[in-house]
């Protein structure tokens, strides 16, 4: 069984965020890391391998698109236990929307070869659109089982539990397929020292758009169906309102404040 897990290099949420002059996210000047939601995807891919009757026959490949620094996201997946990595890096990709991203991912997966399961996180922590797995399934003409909170498999048969606001669905499909998982699937493992050292010897290939046969004119900001018109910094936090309750009027003042903000 061949498993590809899609991982994304995203800006660190704890760092000061910045934008380029074209209003795209600065992915070079801001520290980045493997998207937390994609760590759950890596974990589920590794569990599929470990639970297989012949785990040595299962390969897990971490696939990412992004600048040179995005290789760090792949290395984190390798440290967790993935067997190999593929990095699609090309300046023309910068500013791509979800449609273009799914196009490049699909081309990379086709180049990797025969793939049985593609595992994705439920969303990226910097975009949060949650549509790339579905688009990827459409481009690859594969069934999709998405937003899984529980994943079960036996051979090429997969069954997931999807939790909605009002109901829980049980969905089944036969591999090859696209699977996306939520943060309810279980904690992602931490890389061990052994895993960190072993990752240094694992193969990590780099592809350009030319290697994938993708026209540069079909990706990037100029080809995006959506664009950000303007960005502005969040205003500084102002001092809060302090109510001194000396005469028993504190409750009334609090109620009036909440009502003025339409909280009650």
Secondary structure, 3 states (H helix, E strand, C coil): CEEEEECCEEECCCCCCCECCCCCECCCCCCEEECHHHHHHHHHHHHHHHHCCCHHHCEEEEEEECCHHHHHHHHHHHHHCCCEEEEECCHHHCCCCHHHHHHHHHHHHHHHCCCCEEEEECCCCCCCCCCHHHHHHHHHCCEEEEEECEEEEECCEEEEEEECCCCEEEEEEECCEEEEECCCCCCCCCCCHHHHHHHCCCCEEEECHHHHCCCHHHCCHHHCCCCCCCCCCCCCCCCCCCCCCCCCCHHHHHHHHHHHCCCC
